Amino acid sequence: MILGNPIGEGNTAVIYLYDNKIVKVFKDHLPDTESAYEANKQRFAYACGLPVPNVLDVTKIDGKQAIIMEFIEGKTLGELFFEDMERAEYYIGLSIDIQQKIHQMRTESLELMSEKIQRQLEDSSVDEFQKEILMKKLNLMTYENRLCHGDFHLLNLIMSGGVVTIIDWVDASAGDIRADVCRTYLLYSERSIDVAELYLRLYCEKSGLAKEDILQWLPIIAGARLAENVVSESRERLLAIVNQYV
């Protein structure tokens, strides 16, 4: 299979469009189970009736793990947002409606968010005292396990024919919806605190959740994100968030 030039690339995989299908080819440093692990999460979301690309195959291409899935043609809500920022509130509000549909789903079959965050905190670059405090704070959280996307933002939502499809389910887990919202807030605040605050205000208005209940997760989520070593994210900013609360 000659895939040609990629149409996108992330930390874990390179994305190709081939034969009107999306081919996600995983990088070599990942465990051999990574493609099946991610595909199962996406299949679960699809089985819930959520607008998610259908997984067509989990295979290997030139010795590399790959997922072949349905191609959704359209623009991301992020692209539409930047093309018409006067409608910022509309696009953020639309994304929240979709995120709330995800959060309605109860699940015990996916990886527990608490276990994933604990693993990330153990690998995080916060000092041992901060790590202990964050672990204790995590263990004191009580909630009902709901489906959480884990990387929810406008660039992972594709508008096609009036329908919005949710992509990139690699970080999905069963956990606290407040933590999922806090994670989105943190991602937005990396680029624009105004967008982050707009998102948080609208989510609280639509859900009835209190801002302080969501932001209680902020030092935990920031500490865990330090373990991801994302090039575009400022380590100093994340440490400052942890230091502010711990």
N, C-alpha and C positions, 0 to 999 in steps of 0.2 A: 504494500500500500504506500503510494507516494503522496504524502499529505500536502506538500507545497509549503507556502509561507504561513506562519502562525498569524492568527487574528488577535491574540492576546496571550499574556503570560503573567503568572502570579508566583508566590513563594513556593508552591508545591507542584505546579503543573503548567504545561504549555497547551494552548487552545487552538484547534484548527477547525476550519469549515471544509468538509469533504463530502461530496455526493449529497448535498443538502442536509447533512447531519453535523452535529458538533462532536468532535473527537477531542477528549481531554487526556493528554498524555502526561503521566506523572514523572517527576524527577527521580533520579536514581537513589538519592539519600533516604527515601521513605521506605517504611516496612513493606514487605510483599503483600500485606493484607490491606493496604491503604485504599486501593481502588474499590474493592468489594465493600470495605467499611463505609466509604462515602456513598457508594451506589445504594447501599441498604438504607441509609438515612433519607436519600432522595426518594427512593421507592416508598418508604413509610409516609413521607409527606404527600406523595402522589396518591397513595391509597386512602389518605384522609380526605381526599377530594379537593385539596388545595391546587391552585394553578401552578404546576411545576412541570418542567420538561420530563417527558417519559424516558426512562432509561431503557435503551434498546439492547445493549450488550456490555459485558465486562470482559475484557480480553487482554491480549498482549500484542504490541506492535513493535517489531524490531527489538524484542526482548524487554520492552518497557510496558509497565502497567497502563491500561487505558480504559476509559469509559466512553462508550458511544451513546449519544442521546439525541433526542428530538431537537431540531433547530428552530428557535423562535425568532422570526425576523421582525425587527422593529428598533426603536430607540429606547435607551434606558431613561428612567425618570430623571436621573442625574443630568443626562444630555438635554432633556426638555427643560429642566430647571434652569440650567445655565443659558439656554437660548431665550428664555422668557422669565427673568427673575422677578418681574412684577407679579407673577403667579406663584411665587414661592410658597405662600401659605396653602394654596390649592394642592401643589404637588406633595408637600410635607404631609398635609392632611390625608391625601389619598394613600400615601404610604402607610400612615398610621392605621387606617381602616384595614389594610391588608395585614399588617403586623398583628392587629387584634384578632383577626381570623385565625392566624397561626396560634396565638396564645389561648384560643378556646379549646385547643386539642389537648386532651389528657394523654399522658404516655408514661409507661414504666419500662418500655422495651429499648429505649435508646440509652446511650451513655449518660450517667448522672452528671449534671453540671457541677455539683459540689465536688465530685471526684476529679473531674477535669481541672477545675480551678485549684484544688489542693495540689495536684501534680504540677501545675504551672507555678504556683507559689513556691513549691519546693525547689524549682529550677530558677526562680527569680533572683535578680541581683540586689533585692532589698537586704538590709542587714538582718542578723538572726533575731534581734529583739523585735524589729518590725514584722518579720515573718511570723513570729510567735503570736503577736497581737492580731495580725490579719487572719491567721488560722483560727484563733479563738473567736473572732468576730464572725467568720464564715460558719463555724460550728454552732453558733447561737442563732443563726437565721432559721426561721420556720416558714414553710410555704408548701403549697401543693405543686407536685411536679406537672408542669405543662410543657408543651412543645415550644422550644426556643430556637430561633434561627442561628444566633451566635455571631452573625456578621451582617446584620440587617441595615441597609442604607440604600439611598436612591440609585446607586450604580448597580445594585443587584436586583433591580426590578425593571423588566422590559415591557414597554407598552406596545401591543400589537393588535390592531383592529379593535381598539377600545377595551381590550382585556390586558391586565397586568400579570405577568408571569414572574415567579420568584426563582432566582437561580442561586447557585453556589451554596450548597448545603453541608459543606465539609465540617463546619463548626457547630452543627445542630446538636442539641442535647435535651434532656429532660430536667427542668429546673424551675427557678423562680422567674416569672415574667418581669419582675422589677429589675432583676439583674440583666435581663436581655435588653430592656429599655435603657438601663444605665450604660450598657456596652455601646449601644447606638449613640447615645449622648456623648460618650467619650470619643467615639470615632468622628462625629461631626465637629466636636470642639477642637480637634487637631487642626482643622482647616478654618473653621469660623465659629467663634463663640456665639455670634448672633443667630446662626442657623441652628446650633445646638440648643440654645435657649428657646427658640421658636418651636423646635421639635418637642422639647420637654413640656412647654406650656400647653401645646395642642394635645399631646398624649394625656396629660393630666386632666384636661378639660373633657376629653372624649371618654376616658376610662373611669374617672372619679378617684384615681390614685393620687396620693399626696406627693408633692415634689420631694419632701424630706425622706419619705419611705423609699423612693427610688435612689436618691443620692447617698443613702446609707451604704449602698454597694460600691460607691465610687473608689475608695481606697483599695478595696479588694480587687475590683476589676482592673484598676491601674497597675496594681502590684502583679497580677497575673499576666497582664499584657507585656510586662517587661521581659517575660520569658520567651516571647514570640520573636524578639529581635527583628522587628519590622524596620527596614531601612528608612522609610519615610516618617516614622514616628520618633519624636524627641525623647530620649531616655531621661533627660533632665526634667522635662515637663511631667513625665509620669512619676518620677521620684518626688517632685515638688508636690504632686497631688497626695502621694502617700504620706509625705512629711507633714502636710497640712492637717491630716486627720489622725496620725499616729505619733 
